[in-house]
Amino acid sequence: MTPMALLIFAGVYALAVLSPGPGVAAVVARALATGHRRTIPFILGIVLGDLFWFGLVVSGLTVLAQNFYLVFAIIKYVGAAYLLYLAWKLWRAPAAAPEEQHYAKGEGLRLGLAGFSMTVGNPKTMIFFLAILPQVVALEKMNRLTILELCLLMAVILSAIMMIYAVLAAKARAFIASPQQMKLVNRTTGGVMAGVAVAVATR
C-alpha cells in the first residue's frame, strides 16, 4: 500500500474508534472503577475482535458470517451476559478508597473474551471494513504485506486510543476522596456497564 492510502485508512479508522460507543463506554466504566491496568485485557479483546472482522472481510468470508448469524448471536449474548455480571459486581463493590487493584485469578482471560465477544457480536464493525477498505485498496489485490500493515496499524490505533480513554478515566479516580464518593462511582459505572450490555444485546 502507498503511504497515502495507509494515512487515509488510519485517519478514518481513528475517527471511528474515537467516536463514543459501547466499547468506549465499557472501557471507561471499567477503568474508572478498577484502574487502567485491569482494563488492558478487555481492550486486547476488543482489538482481537476488530482483527477478526477484518480477517473475514479480507478473506471474503462475509457471506459465511451472515449465514452463520446464530453463532455470532450466541457470542454476542454471551458477551453481553458477562458485561452484566461485571455491572453487578461493580454495583456491589465495597465503598473502599480508590487504589490500583490487582488481577483476580482468571480475570484477564474472562475480560479478554468479554471484549472479543462484544466486538464480534457487532456486525457494524464488518460493515465499516466493507465500506472503507475498497476505498483504500482493492480486496482482490491484497497481499500478505498489505494485510500485515493494516493489522498492525489497526492494533496500534485501537489499543492506543482505548488506553488513552482508560488512563484518563483512571486519573479521574484520584479525585474520589471518600468511601461515599467511591460507592457512587461504583454504582454509576455499574449502571453504565449494564447499559453497554443491553446495547450490545439489542444491536
N, CA, C and O of each residue as an XYZ file, in Angstrom:
812
protein
N       0.834     -1.199      0.000
C       0.000      0.000      0.000
C       0.869      1.249      0.000
O       1.978      1.254      0.534
N       0.348      2.298     -0.603
C       1.084      3.554     -0.598
C       0.950      4.220      0.758
O      -0.026      3.976      1.467
N       1.918      5.064      1.138
C       1.813      5.789      2.409
C       0.532      6.614      2.506
O      -0.056      6.721      3.582
N       0.094      7.201      1.384
C      -1.129      7.999      1.398
C      -2.349      7.139      1.709
O      -3.220      7.545      2.478
N      -2.409      5.946      1.107
C      -3.534      5.049      1.369
C      -3.569      4.626      2.835
O      -4.631      4.581      3.456
N      -2.393      4.316      3.379
C      -2.313      3.952      4.793
C      -2.751      5.108      5.677
O      -3.440      4.907      6.677
N      -2.349      6.321      5.307
C      -2.706      7.502      6.091
C      -4.208      7.736      6.076
O      -4.806      8.062      7.101
N      -4.812      7.567      4.907
C      -6.261      7.749      4.795
C      -6.993      6.719      5.654
O      -7.912      7.057      6.402
N      -6.576      5.470      5.537
C      -7.214      4.421      6.332
C      -7.034      4.684      7.824
O      -7.979      4.544      8.600
N      -5.818      5.067      8.228
C      -5.535      5.326      9.639
C      -6.412      6.451     10.167
O      -6.935      6.359     11.278
N      -6.579      7.515      9.382
C      -7.394      8.644      9.822
C      -8.848      8.273     10.001
O      -9.463      8.611     11.012
N      -9.402      7.576      9.017
C     -10.810      7.185      9.094
C     -11.028      6.200     10.244
O     -12.005      6.307     10.986
N     -10.125      5.258     10.383
C     -10.248      4.248     11.445
C     -10.136      4.892     12.827
O     -10.892      4.549     13.736
N      -9.193      5.827     12.985
C      -9.019      6.513     14.268
C     -10.271      7.303     14.637
O     -10.686      7.302     15.796
N     -10.868      7.969     13.667
C     -12.096      8.716     13.938
C     -13.225      7.788     14.367
O     -14.010      8.117     15.257
N     -13.298      6.628     13.725
C     -14.330      5.652     14.088
C     -14.121      5.137     15.508
O     -15.082      4.976     16.260
N     -12.869      4.879     15.875
C     -12.562      4.378     17.216
C     -12.818      5.450     18.269
O     -13.311      5.152     19.358
N     -12.483      6.701     17.943
C     -12.666      7.801     18.896
C     -14.134      8.080     19.194
O     -14.474      8.579     20.267
N     -15.003      7.754     18.237
C     -16.426      8.034     18.422
C     -16.976      7.239     19.604
O     -16.765      6.029     19.683
N     -17.679      7.906     20.524
C     -18.240      7.200     21.677
C     -19.191      6.088     21.242
O     -20.031      6.280     20.363
N     -19.050      4.953     21.855
C     -19.902      3.803     21.555
C     -19.830      2.829     22.712
O     -19.235      3.141     23.744
N     -20.426      1.648     22.562
C     -20.403      0.664     23.653
C     -18.997      0.296     24.102
O     -18.756      0.130     25.298
N     -18.061      0.165     23.157
C     -16.693     -0.194     23.524
C     -16.032      0.854     24.389
O     -15.436      0.536     25.418
N     -16.136      2.106     23.973
C     -15.548      3.206     24.746
C     -16.212      3.301     26.113
O     -15.533      3.469     27.126
N     -17.544      3.194     26.142
C     -18.266      3.285     27.412
C     -17.843      2.183     28.371
O     -17.659      2.432     29.563
N     -17.689      0.968     27.859
C     -17.295     -0.161     28.705
C     -15.878      0.023     29.233
O     -15.611     -0.256     30.401
N     -14.970      0.490     28.385
C     -13.585      0.720     28.800
C     -13.520      1.796     29.879
O     -12.837      1.626     30.889
N     -14.224      2.896     29.668
C     -14.218      3.993     30.640
C     -14.806      3.545     31.973
O     -14.254      3.841     33.033
N     -15.922      2.835     31.915
C     -16.560      2.371     33.149
C     -15.640      1.423     33.910
O     -15.507      1.519     35.130
N     -15.015      0.522     33.190
C     -14.114     -0.444     33.822
C     -12.913      0.251     34.461
O     -12.559     -0.035     35.605
N     -12.293      1.160     33.720
C     -11.103      1.850     34.220
C     -11.434      2.769     35.388
O     -10.648      2.888     36.328
N     -12.581      3.412     35.334
C     -12.973      4.314     36.414
C     -13.179      3.552     37.711
O     -12.894      4.065     38.793
N     -13.673      2.330     37.601
C     -13.959      1.548     38.800
C     -12.759      0.765     39.312
O     -12.624      0.575     40.521
N     -11.884      0.305     38.421
C     -10.823     -0.611     38.854
C      -9.414     -0.168     38.478
O      -8.449     -0.825     38.867
N      -9.267      0.926     37.735
C      -7.942      1.345     37.296
C      -7.650      0.851     35.890
O      -8.301     -0.073     35.403
N      -6.671      1.465     35.237
C      -6.442      1.154     33.829
C      -5.773     -0.200     33.601
O      -5.974     -0.809     32.550
N      -4.976     -0.688     34.568
C      -4.290     -1.955     34.347
C      -5.273     -3.116     34.212
O      -5.071     -4.013     33.393
N      -6.319     -3.097     35.006
C      -7.301     -4.187     34.944
C      -8.254     -4.029     33.761
O      -9.182     -4.821     33.597
N      -8.025     -3.010     32.944
C      -8.822     -2.814     31.743
C      -8.095     -3.304     30.501
O      -8.711     -3.474     29.449
N      -6.789     -3.533     30.612
C      -5.970     -3.915     29.457
C      -6.467     -5.188     28.764
O      -6.577     -5.186     27.538
N      -6.775     -6.286     29.493
C      -7.262     -7.487     28.797
C      -8.547     -7.236     28.013
O      -8.742     -7.786     26.929
N      -9.414     -6.407     28.567
C     -10.662     -6.073     27.878
C     -10.363     -5.354     26.559
O     -10.981     -5.639     25.534
N      -9.412     -4.424     26.598
C      -9.009     -3.692     25.395
C      -8.394     -4.650     24.367
O      -8.679     -4.547     23.174
N      -7.562     -5.568     24.826
C      -6.956     -6.541     23.920
C      -8.029     -7.403     23.248
O      -7.907     -7.755     22.075
N      -9.070     -7.734     23.996
C     -10.182     -8.495     23.413
C     -10.881     -7.713     22.320
O     -11.261     -8.277     21.293
N     -11.054     -6.402     22.535
C     -11.668     -5.546     21.521
C     -10.795     -5.506     20.263
O     -11.301     -5.577     19.143
N      -9.489     -5.392     20.463
C      -8.550     -5.371     19.331
C      -8.657     -6.670     18.529
O      -8.736     -6.638     17.301
N      -8.659     -7.801     19.218
C      -8.765     -9.099     18.536
C     -10.093     -9.229     17.786
O     -10.158     -9.819     16.708
N     -11.142     -8.670     18.375
C     -12.441     -8.700     17.713
C     -12.435     -7.916     16.409
O     -12.971     -8.375     15.401
N     -11.828     -6.734     16.429
C     -11.719     -5.941     15.198
C     -10.889     -6.669     14.145
O     -11.246     -6.682     12.967
N      -9.787     -7.274     14.569
C      -8.933     -8.004     13.634
C      -9.667     -9.226     13.068
O      -9.457     -9.611     11.918
N     -10.522     -9.823     13.889
C     -11.316    -10.966     13.432
C     -12.235    -10.551     12.290
O     -12.272    -11.212     11.253
N     -12.991     -9.439     12.477
C     -13.887     -8.959     11.429
C     -13.105     -8.549     10.191
O     -13.533     -8.807      9.066
N     -11.960     -7.910     10.399
C     -11.115     -7.512      9.272
C     -10.684     -8.748      8.476
O     -10.692     -8.742      7.245
N     -10.313     -9.797      9.193
C      -9.898    -11.022      8.540
C     -11.012    -11.642      7.716
O     -10.772    -12.149      6.621
N     -12.242    -11.603      8.244
C     -13.374    -12.148      7.497
C     -13.608    -11.367      6.210
O     -13.842    -11.949      5.151
N     -13.542    -10.038      6.316
C     -13.771     -9.198      5.137
C     -12.698     -9.456      4.080
O     -13.008     -9.650      2.904
N     -11.445     -9.457      4.505
C     -10.336     -9.658      3.573
C     -10.391    -11.044      2.939
O     -10.061    -11.209      1.764
N     -10.806    -12.030      3.713
C     -10.844    -13.403      3.211
C     -12.090    -13.684      2.375
O     -12.249    -14.773      1.824
N     -12.968    -12.688      2.291
C     -14.187    -12.878      1.527
C     -15.175    -13.796      2.204
O     -15.989    -14.445      1.547
N     -15.102    -13.850      3.545
C     -15.976    -14.760      4.295
C     -17.188    -14.055      4.891
O     -17.845    -14.599      5.779
N     -17.490    -12.859      4.416
C     -18.621    -12.120      4.984
C     -19.938    -12.851      4.746
O     -20.841    -12.803      5.581
N     -20.046    -13.530      3.601
C     -21.266    -14.299      3.330
C     -21.400    -15.426      4.339
O     -22.496    -15.720      4.817
N     -20.260    -16.064      4.664
C     -20.262    -17.123      5.670
C     -20.714    -16.572      7.017
O     -21.498    -17.207      7.722
N     -20.219    -15.387      7.370
C     -20.597    -14.774      8.640
C     -22.095    -14.496      8.690
O     -22.736    -14.676      9.725
N     -22.646    -14.054      7.554
C     -24.077    -13.770      7.513
C     -24.900    -15.046      7.616
O     -25.955    -15.056      8.250
N     -24.419    -16.133      6.992
C     -25.152    -17.399      7.019
C     -25.113    -18.064      8.388
O     -26.012    -18.822      8.753
N     -24.052    -17.768      9.141
C     -23.928    -18.328     10.478
C     -24.264    -17.268     11.527
O     -23.575    -17.118     12.536
N     -25.340    -16.544     11.254
C     -25.757    -15.457     12.139
C     -26.000    -15.965     13.561
O     -25.684    -15.276     14.530
N     -26.566    -17.179     13.686
C     -26.891    -17.720     15.009
C     -25.644    -17.844     15.866
O     -25.684    -17.560     17.063
N     -24.532    -18.268     15.267
C     -23.285    -18.419     16.018
C     -22.831    -17.070     16.562
O     -22.454    -16.962     17.729
N     -22.869    -16.045     15.720
C     -22.440    -14.720     16.159
C     -23.420    -14.134     17.172
O     -23.021    -13.388     18.066
N     -24.704    -14.472     17.032
C     -25.693    -14.006     18.003
C     -25.415    -14.609     19.375
O     -25.517    -13.921     20.391
N     -25.063    -15.896     19.406
C     -24.743    -16.556     20.668
C     -23.527    -15.903     21.319
O     -23.517    -15.634     22.520
N     -22.500    -15.652     20.500
C     -21.295    -14.985     21.006
C     -21.651    -13.623     21.587
O     -21.159    -13.236     22.647
N     -22.521    -12.899     20.871
C     -22.932    -11.572     21.324
C     -23.628    -11.639     22.683
O     -23.329    -10.848     23.577
N     -24.554    -12.581     22.833
C     -25.313    -12.666     24.083
C     -24.449    -13.167     25.244
O     -24.650    -12.769     26.392
N     -23.497    -14.034     24.939
C     -22.565    -14.467     25.993
C     -21.736    -13.279     26.470
O     -21.535    -13.097     27.671
N     -21.258    -12.476     25.532
C     -20.502    -11.282     25.899
C     -21.348    -10.303     26.698
O     -20.879     -9.737     27.685
N     -22.596    -10.099     26.277
C     -23.492     -9.192     26.989
C     -23.776     -9.698     28.402
O     -23.853     -8.914     29.348
N     -23.929    -11.016     28.533
C     -24.185    -11.595     29.859
C     -23.007    -11.350     30.796
O     -23.193    -11.037     31.972
N     -21.798    -11.493     30.269
C     -20.633    -11.263     31.131
C     -20.505     -9.792     31.492
O     -20.093     -9.466     32.605
N     -20.851     -8.895     30.570
C     -20.842     -7.470     30.894
C     -21.865     -7.156     31.991
O     -21.620     -6.314     32.856
N     -23.001     -7.834     31.946
C     -23.995     -7.656     33.015
C     -23.444     -8.150     34.347
O     -23.680     -7.544     35.392
N     -22.711     -9.252     34.297
C     -22.084     -9.769     35.515
C     -21.077     -8.757     36.073
O     -21.028     -8.534     37.282
N     -20.280     -8.148     35.197
C     -19.337     -7.121     35.639
C     -20.082     -5.930     36.234
O     -19.650     -5.353     37.232
N     -21.203     -5.570     35.615
C     -22.002     -4.459     36.130
C     -22.511     -4.757     37.539
O     -22.494     -3.893     38.415
N     -22.961     -5.990     37.738
C     -23.458     -6.397     39.056
C     -22.340     -6.339     40.097
O     -22.558     -5.897     41.225
N     -21.129     -6.794     39.709
C     -20.004     -6.755     40.636
C     -19.617     -5.316     40.978
O     -19.313     -5.012     42.131
N     -19.627     -4.441     39.990
C     -19.307     -3.039     40.241
C     -20.348     -2.410     41.162
O     -19.999     -1.643     42.059
N     -21.611     -2.726     40.946
C     -22.696     -2.156     41.757
C     -22.556     -2.571     43.213
O     -22.840     -1.790     44.122
N     -22.111     -3.820     43.429
C     -22.000     -4.354     44.784
C     -20.600     -4.214     45.378
O     -20.354     -4.678     46.492
N     -19.692     -3.586     44.655
C     -18.309     -3.457     45.134
C     -18.267     -2.641     46.415
O     -19.012     -1.669     46.540
N     -17.416     -3.005     47.374
C     -17.314     -2.262     48.634
C     -16.852     -0.829     48.383
O     -16.066     -0.568     47.472
N     -17.346      0.079     49.191
C     -17.028      1.503     49.038
C     -15.690      1.809     49.684
O     -15.621      2.580     50.642
N     -14.636      1.217     49.171
C     -13.293      1.450     49.695
C     -12.660      2.613     48.959
O     -13.064      2.960     47.850
N     -11.655      3.212     49.596
C     -10.933      4.302     48.943
C     -10.280      3.771     47.673
O      -9.744      2.663     47.681
N     -10.312      4.538     46.577
C      -9.784      4.035     45.309
C      -8.282      3.862     45.321
O      -7.547      4.738     45.777
N      -7.836      2.738     44.821
C      -6.409      2.498     44.642
C      -6.256      1.432     43.569
O      -7.162      0.628     43.345
N      -5.117      1.431     42.914
C      -4.905      0.472     41.825
C      -5.043     -0.950     42.356
O      -4.407     -1.319     43.343
N      -5.878     -1.743     41.693
C      -6.157     -3.092     42.152
C      -5.417     -4.109     41.290
O      -5.005     -3.815     40.168
N      -5.261     -5.307     41.838
C      -4.553     -6.362     41.131
C      -5.554     -7.334     40.522
O      -6.713     -7.397     40.931
N      -5.080     -8.089     39.538
C      -5.941     -9.053     38.864
C      -6.401    -10.149     39.822
O      -5.644    -10.618     40.672
N      -7.662    -10.540     39.660
C      -8.146    -11.745     40.318
C      -7.788    -12.927     39.414
O      -7.559    -12.745     38.218
N      -7.739    -14.122     39.973
C      -7.352    -15.296     39.212
C      -8.306    -15.534     38.043
O      -9.522    -15.605     38.224
N      -7.743    -15.655     36.856
C      -8.550    -15.911     35.664
C      -9.277    -14.701     35.122
O      -9.973    -14.801     34.112
N      -9.130    -13.563     35.770
C      -9.877    -12.373     35.358
C      -9.455    -11.877     33.979
O     -10.294    -11.464     33.179
N      -8.151    -11.918     33.704
C      -7.649    -11.405     32.432
C      -8.261    -12.124     31.246
O      -8.683    -11.486     30.282
N      -8.312    -13.455     31.307
C      -8.881    -14.238     30.217
C     -10.361    -13.939     30.044
O     -10.840    -13.792     28.920
N     -11.090    -13.849     31.154
C     -12.524    -13.566     31.073
C     -12.779    -12.189     30.472
O     -13.677    -12.022     29.647
N     -11.984    -11.201     30.889
C     -12.159     -9.861     30.345
C     -11.816     -9.813     28.855
O     -12.496     -9.151     28.071
N     -10.747    -10.528     28.475
C     -10.378    -10.577     27.069
C     -11.491    -11.181     26.221
O     -11.810    -10.670     25.147
N     -12.077    -12.268     26.709
C     -13.175    -12.904     25.986
C     -14.401    -11.998     25.938
O     -15.134    -11.994     24.949
N     -14.626    -11.231     27.005
C     -15.765    -10.313     27.016
C     -15.581     -9.221     25.964
O     -16.515     -8.904     25.227
N     -14.379     -8.645     25.893
C     -14.115     -7.624     24.885
C     -14.230     -8.184     23.479
O     -14.766     -7.529     22.585
N     -13.721     -9.409     23.280
C     -13.797    -10.060     21.975
C     -15.249    -10.336     21.594
O     -15.664    -10.064     20.468
N     -16.014    -10.875     22.535
C     -17.413    -11.207     22.264
C     -18.222     -9.959     21.942
O     -19.062     -9.967     21.042
N     -17.964     -8.888     22.682
C     -18.684     -7.643     22.451
C     -18.449     -7.140     21.028
O     -19.377     -6.671     20.368
N     -17.206     -7.239     20.561
C     -16.861     -6.738     19.230
C     -17.354     -7.666     18.131
O     -17.892     -7.203     17.125
N     -17.176     -8.967     18.310
C     -17.615     -9.934     17.306
C     -19.135     -9.919     17.183
O     -19.676    -10.180     16.109
N     -19.820     -9.615     18.275
C     -21.273     -9.557     18.245
C     -21.820     -8.308     17.598
O     -23.036     -8.127     17.536
N     -20.937     -7.428     17.107
C     -21.368     -6.175     16.494
C     -21.040     -6.199     14.997
O     -19.908     -5.898     14.620
N     -21.996     -6.546     14.142
C     -21.721     -6.632     12.702
C     -21.401     -5.289     12.067
O     -20.933     -5.244     10.929
N     -21.645     -4.186     12.783
C     -21.317     -2.869     12.222
C     -19.814     -2.737     11.974
O     -19.387     -1.968     11.113
N     -19.017     -3.489     12.732
C     -17.568     -3.480     12.505
C     -17.256     -4.027     11.123
O     -16.416     -3.485     10.406
N     -17.942     -5.111     10.752
C     -17.754     -5.683      9.426
C     -18.203     -4.708      8.348
O     -17.541     -4.562      7.320
N     -19.320     -4.045      8.582
C     -19.842     -3.084      7.611
C     -18.855     -1.933      7.410
O     -18.679     -1.445      6.294
N     -18.214     -1.505      8.503
C     -17.216     -0.436      8.402
C     -16.081     -0.858      7.478
O     -15.683     -0.099      6.594
N     -15.562     -2.062      7.678
C     -14.454     -2.527      6.844
C     -14.892     -2.701      5.387
O     -14.131     -2.398      4.468
N     -16.120     -3.190      5.178
C     -16.621     -3.347      3.818
C     -16.734     -2.006      3.112
O     -16.544     -1.910      1.900
N     -17.047     -0.959      3.894
C     -17.233      0.367      3.305
C     -15.916      1.070      3.028
O     -15.763      1.713      1.989
N     -14.948      0.952      3.959
C     -13.730      1.751      3.849
C     -12.621      1.063      3.066
O     -11.880      1.732      2.345
N     -12.485     -0.267      3.188
C     -11.360     -0.951      2.538
C     -11.340     -0.780      1.012
O     -10.279     -0.515      0.448
N     -12.493     -0.925      0.328
C     -12.445     -0.756     -1.139
C     -12.030      0.653     -1.565
O     -11.572      0.856     -2.690
N     -12.191      1.619     -0.667
C     -11.779      2.982     -0.991
C     -10.270      3.156     -0.887
O      -9.706      4.114     -1.415
N      -9.623      2.220     -0.202
C      -8.178      2.323      0.041
C      -7.394      1.371     -0.839
O      -6.373      1.743     -1.418
N      -7.878      0.134     -0.939
C      -7.168     -0.875     -1.728
C      -8.174     -1.914     -2.218
O      -9.107     -2.265     -1.496
N      -7.990     -2.393     -3.408
C      -8.865     -3.432     -3.940
C      -8.632     -4.732     -3.173
O      -7.498     -5.199     -3.062
N      -9.701     -5.309     -2.650
C      -9.560     -6.509     -1.821
C      -8.907     -7.655     -2.593
O      -8.138     -8.429     -2.024
N      -9.217     -7.765     -3.907
C      -8.642     -8.867     -4.678
C      -7.145     -8.691     -4.916
O      -6.463     -9.641     -5.299
N      -6.632     -7.486     -4.692
C      -5.214     -7.226     -4.904
C      -4.408     -7.211     -3.598
O      -3.212     -6.923     -3.600
N      -5.067     -7.517     -2.508
C      -4.367     -7.515     -1.227
C      -3.366     -8.665     -1.158
O      -3.665     -9.794     -1.544
N      -2.177     -8.353     -0.659
C      -1.187     -9.401     -0.428
C      -0.900     -9.502      1.065
O      -1.467     -8.756      1.863
N      -0.038    -10.407      1.432
C       0.234    -10.630      2.854
C       0.828     -9.405      3.526
O       0.513     -9.111      4.679
N       1.686     -8.689      2.812
C       2.307     -7.499      3.379
C       1.266     -6.424      3.668
O       1.303     -5.779      4.716
N       0.340     -6.236      2.734
C      -0.717     -5.240      2.921
C      -1.582     -5.593      4.124
O      -1.905     -4.733      4.944
N      -1.950     -6.861      4.222
C      -2.780     -7.317      5.345
C      -2.040     -7.113      6.664
O      -2.629     -6.667      7.648
N      -0.752     -7.440      6.681
C       0.038     -7.266      7.894
C       0.131     -5.788      8.277
O       0.007     -5.438      9.451
N       0.349     -4.929      7.291
C       0.435     -3.483      7.554
C      -0.859     -2.964      8.167
O      -0.837     -2.219      9.147
N      -1.976     -3.358      7.589
C      -3.268     -2.874      8.089
C      -3.578     -3.436      9.476
O      -4.110     -2.723     10.327
N      -3.250     -4.701      9.708
C      -3.482     -5.302     11.030
C      -2.660     -4.594     12.107
O      -3.178     -4.276     13.177
N      -1.396     -4.353     11.828
C      -0.538     -3.658     12.790
C      -1.049     -2.247     13.031
O      -1.071     -1.775     14.167
N      -1.460     -1.575     11.964
C      -1.973     -0.211     12.080
C      -3.216     -0.176     12.954
O      -3.339      0.675     13.836
N      -4.144     -1.107     12.708
C      -5.374     -1.153     13.496
C      -5.090     -1.477     14.958
O      -5.654     -0.855     15.858
N      -4.211     -2.454     15.193
C      -3.895     -2.848     16.567
C      -3.303     -1.680     17.347
O      -3.653     -1.462     18.507
N      -2.413     -0.936     16.716
C      -1.776      0.202     17.390
C      -2.787      1.317     17.652
O      -2.859      1.844     18.762
N      -3.567      1.675     16.633
C      -4.524      2.771     16.771
C      -5.591      2.437     17.803
O      -5.867      3.240     18.694
N      -6.187      1.268     17.687
C      -7.286      0.897     18.579
C      -6.816      0.765     20.023
O      -7.452      1.298     20.933
N      -5.703      0.057     20.240
C      -5.222     -0.118     21.615
C      -4.776      1.208     22.210
O      -5.004      1.456     23.395
N      -4.141      2.073     21.409
C      -3.670      3.359     21.921
C      -4.834      4.259     22.325
O      -4.809      4.865     23.397
N      -5.849      4.349     21.476
C      -6.990      5.215     21.783
C      -7.761      4.699     22.982
O      -8.154      5.480     23.848
N      -7.982      3.392     23.044
C      -8.706      2.830     24.180
C      -7.911      2.985     25.472
O      -8.490      3.215     26.534
N      -6.585      2.861     25.386
C      -5.763      3.052     26.578
C      -5.801      4.504     27.044
O      -5.775      4.767     28.246
N      -5.862      5.442     26.114
C      -5.984      6.857     26.490
C      -7.281      7.075     27.250
O      -7.297      7.745     28.283
N      -8.371      6.510     26.738
C      -9.652      6.602     27.454
C      -9.529      5.980     28.849
O     -10.005      6.546     29.833
N      -8.886      4.815     28.921
C      -8.770      4.116     30.199
C      -7.917      4.894     31.192
O      -8.279      5.007     32.363
N      -6.793      5.428     30.738
C      -5.901      6.176     31.634
C      -6.582      7.445     32.126
O      -6.474      7.783     33.304
N      -7.279      8.151     31.248
C      -7.983      9.364     31.659
C      -9.066      9.045     32.689
O      -9.251      9.778     33.661
N      -9.777      7.941     32.460
C     -10.805      7.542     33.420
C     -10.174      7.161     34.753
O     -10.697      7.507     35.812
N      -9.043      6.443     34.704
C      -8.361      6.043     35.931
C      -7.839      7.260     36.688
O      -7.864      7.286     37.918
N      -7.364      8.273     35.952
C      -6.877      9.503     36.590
C      -7.993     10.192     37.363
O      -7.758     10.797     38.409
N      -9.209     10.094     36.835
C     -10.345     10.728     37.493
C     -10.599     10.127     38.869
O     -11.196     10.771     39.732
N     -10.145      8.890     39.071
C     -10.335      8.238     40.368
C      -9.578      8.957     41.477
O      -9.934      8.844     42.650
N      -8.529      9.701     41.106
C      -7.725     10.403     42.114
C      -8.532     11.493     42.817
O      -8.178     11.921     43.915
N      -9.604     11.935     42.188
C     -10.413     12.996     42.783
C     -11.491     12.439     43.710
O     -12.255     13.191     44.315
N     -11.539     11.118     43.812
C     -12.514     10.487     44.710
C     -11.881     10.360     46.088
O     -10.949      9.578     46.274
N     -12.371     11.111     47.037
C     -11.684     11.222     48.325
C     -12.349     10.459     49.461
O     -11.768     10.360     50.542
N     -13.520      9.927     49.260
C     -14.214      9.274     50.376
C     -14.891      7.994     49.907
O     -15.178      7.833     48.721
N     -15.147      7.078     50.851
C     -15.875      5.851     50.507
C     -17.255      6.144     49.929
O     -17.733      5.404     49.069
N     -17.902      7.215     50.391
C     -19.219      7.564     49.873
C     -19.141      7.918     48.384
O     -19.995      7.525     47.590
N     -18.100      8.669     48.029
C     -17.925      9.016     46.625
C     -17.593      7.774     45.795
O     -18.046      7.632     44.659
N     -16.793      6.878     46.386
C     -16.438      5.656     45.669
C     -17.665      4.780     45.450
O     -17.802      4.138     44.409
N     -18.551      4.758     46.431
C     -19.778      3.988     46.274
C     -20.600      4.537     45.114
O     -21.165      3.779     44.325
N     -20.661      5.867     45.018
C     -21.392      6.495     43.925
C     -20.748      6.135     42.578
O     -21.441      5.867     41.597
N     -19.418      6.136     42.554
C     -18.706      5.767     41.325
C     -19.002      4.319     40.954
O     -19.260      4.012     39.790
N     -18.964      3.434     41.936
C     -19.250      2.016     41.681
C     -20.653      1.839     41.099
O     -20.852      1.098     40.137
N     -21.621      2.535     41.703
C     -22.992      2.409     41.227
C     -23.144      3.005     39.814
O     -23.835      2.446     38.962
N     -22.492      4.134     39.593
C     -22.585      4.782     38.279
C     -21.940      3.944     37.188
O     -22.522      3.732     36.124
N     -20.717      3.463     37.468
C     -20.032      2.657     36.459
C     -20.740      1.318     36.245
O     -20.768      0.791     35.133
N     -21.310      0.776     37.322
C     -22.093     -0.447     37.171
C     -23.299     -0.218     36.280
O     -23.638     -1.060     35.449
N     -23.944      0.928     36.457
C     -25.083      1.272     35.610
C     -24.684      1.452     34.154
O     -25.393      1.012     33.249
N     -23.535      2.106     33.932
C     -23.035      2.289     32.563
C     -22.730      0.945     31.924
O     -23.078      0.705     30.768
N     -22.077      0.066     32.684
C     -21.730     -1.248     32.159
C     -22.989     -2.046     31.818
O     -23.032     -2.744     30.804
N     -24.004     -1.941     32.661
C     -25.266     -2.618     32.378
C     -25.900     -2.058     31.108
O     -26.451     -2.802     30.296
N     -25.816     -0.737     30.946
C     -26.335     -0.117     29.732
C     -25.606     -0.599     28.490
O     -26.217     -0.817     27.443
N     -24.293     -0.764     28.615
C     -23.499     -1.280     27.495
C     -23.957     -2.705     27.150
O     -24.113     -3.052     25.979
N     -24.168     -3.516     28.184
C     -24.606     -4.901     27.954
C     -25.939     -4.941     27.218
O     -26.125     -5.734     26.295
N     -26.858     -4.085     27.629
C     -28.165     -4.028     26.955
C     -28.009     -3.562     25.514
O     -28.638     -4.103     24.604
N     -27.156     -2.545     25.311
C     -26.919     -2.036     23.960
C     -26.333     -3.105     23.056
O     -26.726     -3.232     21.897
N     -25.389     -3.875     23.590
C     -24.766     -4.944     22.813
C     -25.807     -6.019     22.459
O     -25.853     -6.503     21.329
N     -26.630     -6.377     23.436
C     -27.604     -7.449     23.227
C     -28.709     -7.066     22.247
O     -29.281     -7.935     21.589
N     -29.011     -5.788     22.145
C     -30.139     -5.345     21.308
C     -29.708     -4.772     19.969
O     -30.556     -4.322     19.199
N     -28.405     -4.776     19.667
C     -27.941     -4.220     18.389
C     -28.382     -5.110     17.229
O     -28.087     -4.809     16.073
